Amino acid sequence: MAMKPLRVLIVDDEIPLRQELRIFPWENCDAVLAGEASNGAEALQLCEACAPDVVITDITMPVMDGITLIRELRKRYPKVQMILLTCHSDFHYVQEALRLGALEYILKVSMEEDELKQALDKVRAAMMKERIAQESEKREQRMLQAALFGKLLHGQTVESSDWHPMGLDGEKSALLVRLMINISHSAYLSVKQPIQQLLAEMERNDPSWLTWLTLREKEYFILIDAGQPSELVLQSLGIAVQAMNDLIFRDCPLMDQHSAVHAIVSHPFKTKEELASSLAHSTEWKDALFYDYAMESQVFIDHPLLLTDMTDKKAKEMNELLRKASWSTSALRECLHGEFIQWCSIHRIKPEQLKERMLNWQVDWLKVQEGEELDGSGIAQLMEAQTLSQLVACVIRAINAVEQGRTRSRVEIRSAVQWIKDHMQEQISLPHIADQVGLSPHYVSKLFREETGSTVNQYITRLRMEKAVELLKHTNKKVYEIAEEVGIPSYRYFTVTFRNWTGVSPTDYKRHS
């Protein structure tokens, strides 16, 4: 945990001593002289401007003595460390200063370079200890805050005690910022740590940033003090968003150069009810960005344009648009890039409803193409599309694959897939599958990944989890019964796998489905 050079403020009414300390080799102690003052009152004025980490002060001075200065520093700047410069006759003052929180004292008459260096090392150690304690406390508070946000997002009951970590007292106003990162999973993993380091640095250095937290991949929440001028808040937020975009485009230079990070800013709120409302408002923007991601702005405050439901009439319009272009793959690609995007941008169908309709259309279209089927990876990519352009890209990839013959799997793999589906309730292993299709396990594994885009185990897990979701939604079976039905008799293993797959436990999923 690196620390910046200590910023030192010297306070003494004796000019020769200040001159001596002015030429002290501070850089050898990993420190810099930030300023000097002749009394406590002058030092307090300088503290606002030079932001010292440590104040080295005499005790007996005119206007304001060292003891009074220490008391004032403790009230106004509690993080500042203090070292006393004293004479033998001041020892009873030294005891009072140490009681008030001074860290060390040095006798003026015998002060040497090593002694001052040791005192600064003690200051650095105290600051490091305090920072570690604060960060540990902050991590614990962040976990509690994340748990509360998780409950709010999933519509769960929130107890009064759950609100305590938010510190909402009905008097102090705050802003909720929701950061959304629109990049692939692999790209996100390469920038995840730098992004979180950037957020931690912003929280440390900007007093208006109260906290930040994350619940799910590629999404962060920030609470900001609304008492700051709005232009400064937006400026700080804009800097953070631009820095994240710079990180992403540096690591992923081939990405579409639209902003990969968007920030949704709420109106000021004071109460827990208003926080819940602000969170719901940010979810509206999250869906709207499916269409608006390419806007020049990176920070959004006002309400988004409304989204609409996919009615039967609109579904018929969309299907007719695509049907007319389906006479050739080139015409279909041109339609998807042009008229289809225009139609979607006008109607602004709720993203999940649009994706479901497009999935159904794509499945039907593939059946006409000599019985082609959409593989599991294609379905996942389409349903996980975060923007309209990503959705279109997924569909066009499937069209191109058909055109180039890449979706025609070998008969052995088609047989393996069907056998897996028919025996999902049983314990399935790669050697069992290999025996059924007459190939070696190694060769089956290689072909399966090439043909389906996933490993055998990934494919089996996906089938089982999709079946489990269906059973949880549409039956009253117990969780352990469903686990057995999908071929995972271990209740604990089923629960862990289901949570990893969906983000919630089977019990919670059933309760809210």
Secondary structure, DSSP 8 states (H G I E B T S, - for coil): -----EEEEEE-S-HHHHHHHHTS-GGGGTEEEEEEESSHHHHHHHHHHH--SEEEEESS-SSS-HHHHHHHHHHH-TT-EEEEEE-GGGHHHHHHHHHHT--EEEEGGG--HHHHHHHHHHHHHHHHHHHHHHHHHHHHHHHHHHHHHHHHHTT----GGGGGGG---SSS-EEEEEEEE-S-HHHHHHHHHHHHHHHHHHHHH-TTEEEEEEEETTEEEEEEETTS-HHHHHHHHHHHHHHHHHHHHHH-TTS-SS-SEEEEE---B-SHHHHHHHHHHHHHHHHHHHHHTTSS-SEE-S-----B---HHHHHHHHHHHHHHTTSHHHHHHHIIIIIHHHHHHH-B-HHHHHHHHHHHHHHHHHHTTT----HHHHHHHHT--SHHHHHHHHHHHHHHHHHTTT---HHHHHHHHHHHHTTTS---HHHHHHHHTS-HHHHHHHHHHHHSS-HHHHHHHHHHHHHHHHHHH----HHHHHHHTT---HHHHHHHHHHHHSS-HHHHHHH-
